[in-house]
Amino acid sequence: MADQNVVRVVLRADPGLPLEIVRQIAETLPDDMRKRSAVQVEWEADAGPGTLSADEQVEAEHLADVLADQFPGGAYDVAVFVTDLPRRYRTQPILAEVSRPEKVALLSLPALGWSHRPSRARRGVVDLVALVHDGTPPRFAREYTVHRADPEERSEQRFVTPGLLGRLRLLSGMIRANRPWRLFTGLSKALAGVLATAAFAVVNVTVWKITDTLGPIRQAVLAVLAVAALLAWLIIDHELWERPDDVISRQRARLYNAVTLATLLIGVLCLYGAVFALTIVLVPVLLTGEALASSLDHGAEWGFYLSIAWLTTSMGMAGGALGSGLEDESAVRDTAYGVRQRSRLEQQRKHRTS
């Protein structure tokens, strides 16, 4: 027989970052709940993976079905799911949903925004556990609008972030979930193309002469064009742009396309910065004053080194665009999207082909 003085909290999360966060939360949850809850009981936390449907609009009261196989008869007191899929009420981002009759709640990480996500998620989970178990109002309720399916029913609640700030927070949170800085390390063929092109350009006399004639404005234009070329090639060649058919899907696709564009842009800029940093270190080593003086009217100067590093990096990005065409489509999606976003796209693809 279950101990009435022990509250068992089940934490389930999507694979990847949400699961990492949930396991950290589980370590401190008993202490956090003793401070947060007015009920004098002992708390136990069990964290693990719990894959939900790729449908971002799954209702909170249906989450108990996911736990039915793991916990026959509902052998838990509170269950909280943490997902990196965005959830929305109409066009407004949802932070959390609660169904007290089913003893479950769901927290959507993207609605927390970009920064301080682990600490915000920890506070959110603690508040949701307290709300489900003993009805304690969550501290984050002041920042959110509460929607209920039945205005007179307080057991099922949906916490929504209103206004433009909520949408921007959701957008930044979705980008953060994709971890865009991993892009340049995950695309090996594109990275090889960037480095090979940059290495060739550094020792090319013609490139030296072109560098001598380019001012900062032209260099900046070339950099923008190079970044845009790699960005466009990744999106078009690997079909990362969503083209939905109906109105509701188009509204959703605009959000996902904006996230894709921002994710890839940040990743490409990280690649550009890494290659530029590497090039600026290697250029003074490879290009001596004597070598430059024999081909140009001047010797080695730091201004010239910076300029040639800038140009060769831009040229390298153009080479990376060609290299990215050799990447396997799944490899590009793995580096451009988070786990749950890839699951959603795969489900959509199967639905279209069936």
Secondary structure by P-SEA (a helix, b strand, c coil): cccccbbbbbbbbcccaaaaaaaaaaaaaaaaaaaccccbbbbbbbbbbbbccccccccccccccccccccccccccbbbbbbccccccccccccccccccccbbbbbcccccccaaaaaaaaaaaaaaaaacccccccccccbbbbbcccccccbbbbbbccaaaaaaaaaaaaaaaccccccccaaaaaaaaaaaaaaaaacaaaaaaaaaccaaaaaaaaaaaaaaaaaaaaaccccbbbbccaaaaaaaaaaaaaaaaaaaaaaaaaaaaaaaaaaaaccccccaaaaaacccccccaaaaaaaaaaaaaaaaaaaaaaaaaccaaaaaaaaccaaaaaaaaaaaaaaac
